Amino acid sequence: MILTFTSFSLILKKSFDSINQKKVLESLVSFGIPKKIERLVKMTLERAQAKVIVDGKISTPFGISIGVRQGDGLSATLFNLDLHKSLKYMEQSNTILNRLTQICGYADDIMVTARILPALEALCVK
């Protein structure tokens, strides 16, 4: 038996910078994360500040109200929870061997695989 697959890969640009913080908190609730952890994450997101260096000079701190901090261990986890929630909306159970499509995602990379091209096209317009 020979199986052929059609696939494409997505790389989300500026994904950590553009994530909706409110949606991240909603994802925590939907996964049943304890309220205490939800409050701690909320405090971390609300108090996030950054500085930039321009021409060798450090700017004054400014608040970050959109996205999560890159390089922060918590940010990748929060992003993946939100990504999982989004992919779960599109995804069914089982594996590519007994269905037409499979979606795999981690951080800002998403791979979509289909056994036939029409199934891949149908998933993209969903």
TALINDA-V327374 format. One record per pair of residues at least 24 apart in sequence whose C-alpha atoms are under 7 Angstrom apart, sorted by sequence separation. I is the first residue (numbers start at 1). J is the second residue. If there is no record, write none. Layout:
i->[I | I]
j->[J | J]
This chain:
i->[80 | 80 | 79 | 76 | 21 | 20 | 21 | 19 | 20 | 18 | 19 | 17 | 18 | 19 | 17 | 16 | 17 | 16 | 16 | 24 | 27 | 27 | 24 | 27 | 15 | 12 | 11 | 12 | 11 | 10 | 11 | 10 | 9 | 10 | 9 | 8 | 9 | 8 | 7 | 8 | 7 | 6 | 7 | 5 | 6 | 5 | 6 | 5 | 6 | 4 | 5 | 6]
j->[106 | 107 | 107 | 107 | 66 | 66 | 67 | 66 | 67 | 66 | 67 | 66 | 67 | 68 | 67 | 67 | 68 | 68 | 70 | 78 | 81 | 82 | 82 | 85 | 108 | 108 | 108 | 109 | 109 | 109 | 110 | 110 | 110 | 111 | 111 | 111 | 112 | 112 | 112 | 113 | 113 | 113 | 114 | 113 | 114 | 114 | 115 | 115 | 116 | 115 | 116 | 117]
